[in-house]
Amino acid sequence: MTLRSRLLFAASLVLGVVIGLFVSTGLQRAISPASAPAGPAGSAGSAGEPQPAADPATAAAQRPVAASSGLDAEESHTIALFKGASRSVAFITTQAARMDYWTRNVFEVPTGSGSGFVWDELGHVVTNFHVVQDSDSQKVTLGDVEYEAKTVGVARDQDLAVLLIQAPRDQLAPIKLGTSAGLQVGQKVYAIGNPFGLDFTLTTGIVSALGRTIQSVSNVAIFDVIQTDAAINPGNSGGPLLDSGGRLIGVNTAIYSPSGASAGIGFAVPVDTVARIVPELIAHGRVVRPIMGVGFDDQLSTAVTRRLGVDGVLVRQVYDGSPAAAAGLHGTSVDRRGRVIPGDVVQEIDGKPVRSVSDLLGRLGGYKPGDSVTLTVWRDGAAKKVAVKLRAPAAE
């Protein structure tokens, strides 16, 4: 490269640097606060003149609190309902006894928590069976006071349990009892409980469906379950579902959720079932289930009814001296060639469909010993009506 070429290259380089400096300076001025347009009329300072920074304390003082418009009627009603009903709601924790392998010392470890509510002034507290299942002891908190509890009775098939605490009468506020018979889809409901251990939490929603069927812990069907979109989460189990009058209409028991948290589908055992079961648990410590005196086999029933092309539960055996025997029900038998001779297939109880043994046991759970039921059975290719008078188990 000649000397002249070198000089031209150096001059071009210097010229590029100078031009770059001019452009950079122009851009800085263009975006600087001084180049911003003037503020609205009446603002301090003239156009292009920098404004003084506002004092934070002055700026805060210049924000007045807007006047409250007060609570509307719905808000006032919800607040009053919560204040009245929350005194009846209990926070339940459960513990299990464990033994140290080396020292042989026995100690308690927490196993779970849930909700419940005061049933009467004697200190009975109702919750779900699955809340206290597999626990050795329970504690019930009302307000800020914790009480030791003992289990009075459990109903696995209805997922209900009754506990008893020794609390002063003035601390016991029995929940108002309603009915689930006249519920309507769309009416408002309120759930109070302790989701994730956060006590006295209120959620609201509507009755989103009625007549649902869920399976209990013992795999027996619970019928006429209430479906709601009120947020129900782990820890709400056993808590009350209330109507707009603050009356108990159900016991929150389960959710349908892929994640385990509320997905807008919760289920509650109807209060009419609760009102029937709880007095039995208090009186007997268990539910006295009526019997017909028949034996069932789920696998055999499924195979035979599928072959016959009918729905229902096959009667495998009818016990001698039972109500079923007195009513003339037919059991299943095997001929000399080893062929199965199907017995009666129970299809309905008092007009309500029966599709499995779980259904049949769940339907019978709605009756008491001494009640009469009308069965619809499939026999010899035709449906027949058979009346059966239920009785208590022989051990009773």
Secondary structure, DSSP 8 states (H G I E B T S, - for coil): --HHHHHHHHHHHHHHHHHHHHHHHHHHHHHSGGGS---STT-SS-TT-------HHHHHHT----------HHHHHHHHHHHHHGGGEEEEEEEEEEE-TTT--EEEEEEEEEEEEE-STT-EEEE-HHHHTT-SEEEEEETTEEEEEEEEEEEGGGTEEEEEE---GGG-----B--STT--TT-EEEEEE-GGG--SEEEEEEEEEEEEEEE-TTS-EEEEEEEE-S---TT-TT-EEE-TTS-EEEEEEEE--SSSS--S-EEEEEHHHHHHHHHHHHHHSS----B--EE--HHHHHHHHHHHT--SEE--EE-TTSHHHHHT----EE-TTS-EE---EEEEETTEE--SHHHHHHHHTT--TT-EEEEEEEETTEEEEEEEE-B--TT-
